[in-house]
């Protein structure tokens, strides 16, 4: 490890002096006790504290569906669409909020249906979910 100054750490990537800045510990973003060192994140990673907070709020809201108004549904959808556009690029109008993946797949199938000619084949994965086969 090479040190530029006491606040910045760098890791040397190769012999051409290319360097990558190391980030500081992110433990505070997770609910991991100090005496635990958890490394199996590729298999089952812990949730971010913020994700946990939002997931619990979502479960609480879902537990009282009679309190949700159509206006609040669409306000949340617009926020999500804009955040998606900011993250992935494009305009918010290019992102759809759907209640289930099957609806999205059905919509996509209907969109390409006019371009599929009789006798053409569509490849799908073996044992695919039925809604992908029968839109």
ABEGO torsion letter per residue (X at the ends): XBBABAABBBBBABAAGBBBBBBBBAAAABBBBAABBBAAAAABBBBBAAAAAAAAAAAAAAABAAABBAAAAAAAAAAAAAAAAAAAEEBAAABBBBABAAAAAAAAAAAAAAABBBGBBBBBBBGBBAAAABX
